[in-house]
């Protein structure tokens, strides 16, 4: 099968396109013929060796990619709720990579059937960012109607979905973005958009019930300043552990995007209800995935990049 993979850690120059052996499903698994895989921030970090430096184990060659949409091509023993020909989407098991390929194997219990009216490209675009956003907003922060939330880095994939879920729940949403992205974020429902290139958000925001940070670094640490006493903040760009606040009256959280069928079905429930829309998408062929990884690594992206593996 054709795949995008690395045989050593490094920048985009180490990414290869070539042939690797086809996988075969084991007990409880299905083989999926991949039609689309989305590009996520985790992908270029895998290439760079960021996760390896944190103690994660990798065996080369490493195929890139974490979420997908496709068609079941074979079924392992013990699988009775999916069959060959079913259209499915989902995210690989935590810590696994491999969706930038023509075929993958994945546990049947953690993927879901793709709605018939949604394209493979759109389903792949929603999978991991939807899983992460719902985990952060609904399960971790437990955002309530009438609360105010600051979402850092609003134009990114997870943040853009989080904005929509927060508005669906009845919250007031403040977000940060560069000037050109502000109209897009207002179209998603953001009540206030702060241009981080001209304004320090800590000077214009205060008294928030919650924060979702998707940026990391100094932005993450300064985000505690805008919380009211008793507020809580969730972080998805600060490593495996949430940063420690200097304040004792706020809570710092690290969302867990659980791989399971029910959360994936929740994403599609929200999409069907009109609560979340598919983000703007730029498509790349599998052979051009290295360029998509390069763009993702630059971290100034509106919407999603999606690898179209097959028609």
C-alpha positions, 0 to 999 in steps of 0.5 A: 500500500502507499503511505506517508511515513518516516524512518527517522525524526526530523523536519518535513524533509524526513517525510517519505511517500512510498510502499509499505506492507498491507496490514491485516486485522486481528481479533476485534479489529477491522481493516479500513480502506482509507479515503481521507485523513486529516492533518493535526498538530500531533502529526508534525510533532510525531515527525519532529520526535516531540512525543518520543522525547516524552517517553513514547515508544516508536518503531520505524517506519512510522506512518503519520496520521491519527484520524480517518474516514473510509470503508471497511475492507475486512473484519477480524474475529469477534467483530459482529457490529461492522461488516465489509462495505460499511462507511466508518470514521474515527481516531486511532487508539491513543498513542497510535499513528498510521492514517496517512495510508491506503489501509489501516487496522483499528479496533472496531469498538472505537470507531463509528459509522459515517453518516451517509450524507457526509463526505469522507473528507468532511468526516475525517476533518471532524474526527479528532478535533471534534473528539478533543473539543467535545471532551474539553468543553462538555466533559472536562470544563463542563461548561454551562449556559450563561458562563463566559469562556475564553478560547485561545487560538480560535481559528485552529481546528479544535478551537473553532469547534469548541467555539461552536459547542460553547455557543450551542450550550449557551455560553458567552465566548471570547476568543483570540486570533490575528486580524484576518481571522476575526470575521471567520470567528464571528461567523462561528458565533464568537461574541468578542474576538481579540487580535493577539498581534495588537492587544494583550488579552489579559488587559481586556479580559477578566472574570471568566468562568473557564478557559480553553487554551490551544496555544501553549507556552506563555499564553497558557500560563497567562490564561490563569489571570483572566479567571474569576475565583473558582474558575477552571482552565483546560489545556491541550497544547501544554504536554501530557500534564496541565500547567500549574497555576500561580493562583490557588483559587483556580483549577487547571485541567488536561482533557482526555479525548477518549477513543470510543464510539459514543463520543464520535456519535456525539460529534455527528449528533451536534453536526446534524443539529447544526451546532457545529459546521465542518471547518474550511478545508484544503485538500491534498493528495497523499503524495503531497502530504509533506506540504500539508505537514509543513503548513500545519507546523507553521501553526497559522492555519484557519480550518483544516487540512485533509489528505484525500487518499482515494476518491 
